Amino acid sequence: MWAYMSVKELKEELHLSGTDTLNVFFASNSVREELAGAATWPWAKEALTHQGGMVLNPSYFGTMGHHNTMIHEMGHIFGLYHVFKGVSERESCDDPCQETTPSMETGDLCADTAPTPKSKACHDPGAVSDTCGVAMYHNTPYSNYMSYTDDNCTNHFTPNQVARMHCYLDLVYQKWLMDQQPAPIPLAPIVTDQSPDSVSIYWLPPLRGPLYQSSTIHVSGINCGDCEKDGVFHQYASEATSPRICDTSGYWTPEEAVGTPDVEQPCDPSLQAWSPELSLYDTNVTSPCPDTEGCTLTLRFLHPMVPHALTLWVTYISLNNPAIANIELITDTGKSINLGPQHVFCDMPLTMRLDTHNTAVTAIKLCTFDEKMEIDAAMLSSGPGSPLCTSCQALLYRIQRQPPFTSKSPSPQAQQTFTDSSVRQGDKYQYTIQVEADGLLSDPSSPLLYTHGQSYCGDGLIQGTEECDDSNLLDGDGCSKKCHKEMGFKCNGEPSQCYVFDGDGVCEEFERGSSVQDCGYFTPLGYTDQWASIATASHQDPNHCPAHAATGEPSLTKLCRYQHLEVSEKLPTDAWFPCTAQSDTNNDLEHSFWLMVGFVHPGVAASVMVYLASDGSWSGEQCQRTATILLSDTTGKNHSLGTHDLSCHRNPLVVNVTHDLSRPFFITASVILLFSSPFVAVESVALRTSCHFSTFALTGCLRQPCQMDSCSPPQLEHASVRCTGGGESSHCSVQCHRGFSITVLNSRGTLPHQRETHLECFHGSWDHVVSCQPVDCGLPDQSHVYHAIFSCPWGTTFGKQCSFTCGSPAILQGDSDRLVCLEDGLWSFPEAYCKIECPEVPNIPNAKLLTADCLASGHDVGSACRYKCNPGFYVTGSLKKKTQRRKYFKLECLEGGQWEETNCESISCPALPDVFQGMFTCTNGLYYDTLCTLQCPGATENREIRCTKEGEWTAEFTMCSKIKGSCSLPPDLNSVEYSCDQGMDVGAVCYPTCIVAQDMDLRDPVVLPSGTTVDSLKHWMLPTKIQSIVCTGMMKWYPDPQHIHCIESCEPFGGDGWCDTINNRAYCQYDGGDCCPSTLSTRKVIQFGADCNEDECTCRDPDAEENKSKAKHLGGDGGGMQ
């Protein structure tokens, strides 16, 4: 049983607490993860649970080159990345985390470890060529514990690494510490205000938070980090269950929704959240949620409490809102409170205010019909003064000064600010802060060195090296916390007032002659600007956010805001944004948030101008909102203008249109905007069209003036035309003849096969360019007659006929094989159909047919026939799992008219002991019912055993009594030496070891495939690793030492996410799947390019999906894989 346990199952079985203890497990990882060690990150949900800790592989621990593995893994436990993270673990050549110089913000987040590629050499790698080019690396941290260098070279952590580990000790692992001393203040205090005789300072709380667990009051299981100063208690779910069958890969289990949120990239599918999804790799496997209540997830909380708020992290949705069908609160008495359907967004947690009438809640139940939804975490929050926080007391702070305070030292205080009123101008002072908890004091903070009267950032005065000073220490408002101007801002005065005057959305008086962005555009001669006249949107509310709010001219004095707009209960907004989740079902667009605006007069577009009321972001946010812009022409075809960043700094967004001069210009009738976020708000959209090109110039560039005297009545074939009025007031009605329909060339299209339209004269041209074309049904779709082959020699227009025949193996059923194109553009209803049947079922060797009706022919698609494998035989493939051996199976008639392919395979018995090699014969190998005979020198000792249907031998061989003697000493061949501590008698065992020089890589003794040498061994060949050889009854060593050779060992890096060339072979399980997208959870192969000379980093695994499909393709062409 234990031999087949996964590491996760082992941890589950042992269930060792990780709250106050570091657990180190010694266990061999799975075949796909042949690692020397693995550790849990401090930010992982499992960090303090029984599933956390460290796993060390006993196959490597303590061996040559692996003495410091535990130190390396401890670095990961305490939050350290590999020193090569910014080079060899980057996702692409433009990865923002790529490290080119030592930095606290990129790479391994330590500024005292230089960038380095992954290397095992105990020296600088020098020039390295990879997929991003050639780079030189000097002074690299190859001797750092967090490198991959052999342990005889690694010997230190850097000060930045030590500081980072101390941070996580304080943040996460405080209960691991034996010392109860409070954590210190992490940074020196700062000056926030001063007067002629006083100075005010401020300091941060310790990393553990401003509260501590009192020793006099104790509430079991409470972490004071979950309490706020006002007694608000937050708790995440501690247990999760779901009736939904989990994905067979073990991903998306309910436990992924336990604890804190840990999905790294919201709105992208993740494996760190719960999902009803059934299959990770087979996208064809679908299983809708039950119709009754959908897919459910029940989350239980450790402490019953009266909640005031529920926060839910839904990080991926695939259906329209409301994506959550119901949220059910389960009280401590077992009653339910239903909150109903809820709208959620993947990039913003759902927070709901709750009123349970003072009833405690112990669990919540979430229901959804979105089988791809992903839920990361849920949190309940109490109101102020929760009884669960009564044991958490506020930390006290002691202020120390040098020189000492002239009067009595200040008493310990809970506030993080202090004003010293005993200072004198020009005197120097040093301030440090100590934390006090339960009478214990922390180490002093770093000192603040201050001369009274000196300038400081935040005093509102620009002095010394300051570029600005706005009297605060905030970033993102134009003047940074270090009093430097931020990009794109202009700052004036003291205190500094910072603003982006060009592009801030406000048309100030002094900008009217210079700022196009804020005060609007002049219309150049030869162009026409028009505002949108009609609009529709994916989400709109007639009272609060109607789509028509984006029509008409914008207010140029309206400020474009960073934050998203709020819905007003009293007045509708003067801009559109998706304030609801009620989708417009009459559209064929698949984007979540979109706005489509139309214009009265279509034309050749020159540019599009989008005036924003909000760019959907806020100060300091890094994520840029975007919009994809499409021009929709008068035929309904869309033309993309690309995806553009949205920002109040560049408002309006102006996108110029470039036309292909080798093709006729298209006439733009409307603009479609697809937004990446629901928080973008649009005030207006303008279309600039060119007057220089005639709306009739559909076959080239015919220049004409923008004004003409009159519109002549159109001359149209297959139509009746009636016109009224004259000049610019001309109107015409066009009626197509029967069997013909209007084709609209320069307007937003009409209904399909419409026969009538109206024209208006605009600027000397008709606003529509129309013609009457025959109604065309088009080639019949396969859905008209499944499995049919259509023939339309007379065309597909009104009144024409198409015939059809049935493609093999389908058979025609019915009277008529003709379809007729009707006046409405549809084909007539077919009077025949094509039916597929399967022939009589095949005869399956070693199986018995159980369904008597299957002996006949003519089986419908979907019908099934049942079989049972004969004794000693099982369904092919089921023997690999002893507990799931199957005797019964069924064959289904498939849509192609053929039966499924399934067979029965014979069970086999275990291999006979090697000591009997060469002494026995078997009638059928080791398979069921084989008879194996042991040949002894004396015929009377001959022994027969048989393989039973259970896969077991009827008896065991015993060595012939007349066999006496021993084997000779195994020769040292092929760089292999042997240790024979048991002697050399029959049955004795010797152990081979490869002879390796000091600087050589480790090697394994193996038996090579027949006809293969070490030099000719290919990556797909699987040599057999030899642990020992035995002296057989024939007085010969088995395996024969002449056939044992040494090959390079596998590195313990399989399954680490990097494609290592040494391991990319069958012998090393193809690096644990690191070299194929389909066998990686990220689906991204990160190649260690410096080692790739030919195809070592390519996907070689024949079981990977890429190579299976390739083999299938080559097999279909008569080819094969090598």
QUIVEN-V95073 format. One record per helix or strand of 3 or more residues. SS is the DSSP state (2 for helix, 1 for strand). FROM is the first residue (numbers start at 1). TO is the last residue. If there is no record, write none. Layout:
BEGIN
ss: [SS	SS]
from: [FROM	FROM]
to: [TO	TO]
END
This chain:
BEGIN
ss: [2	2	1	1	1	2	2	1	1	2	2	1	1	1	2	1	1	2	1	1	1	1	1	1	1	2	1	1	1	1	1	1	1	2	2	1	1	2	1	1	1	2	1	1	1	1	2	1	1	1	1	1	1	1	1	1	1	2	1	1	2	2	1	1	2	1	1	2	1	1	1	1	1	2	1	2	2	2	2	2]
from: [2	7	24	37	54	69	85	126	133	159	174	190	198	211	224	233	239	254	295	307	324	336	350	361	374	387	392	396	417	428	448	490	497	509	516	527	534	547	593	626	638	648	653	668	681	719	727	731	740	756	770	788	801	811	818	832	847	852	864	873	878	882	888	904	914	920	931	939	943	976	989	1003	1029	1041	1044	1061	1066	1077	1089	1105]
to: [4	14	26	39	56	77	88	130	137	171	176	195	202	213	226	236	241	257	305	316	331	338	353	368	382	389	394	402	420	437	451	492	499	511	519	531	537	550	614	633	645	650	656	675	690	724	729	736	744	762	774	791	806	814	821	835	849	855	869	875	880	884	893	906	916	922	934	941	947	979	994	1007	1031	1043	1048	1063	1072	1079	1091	1116]
END
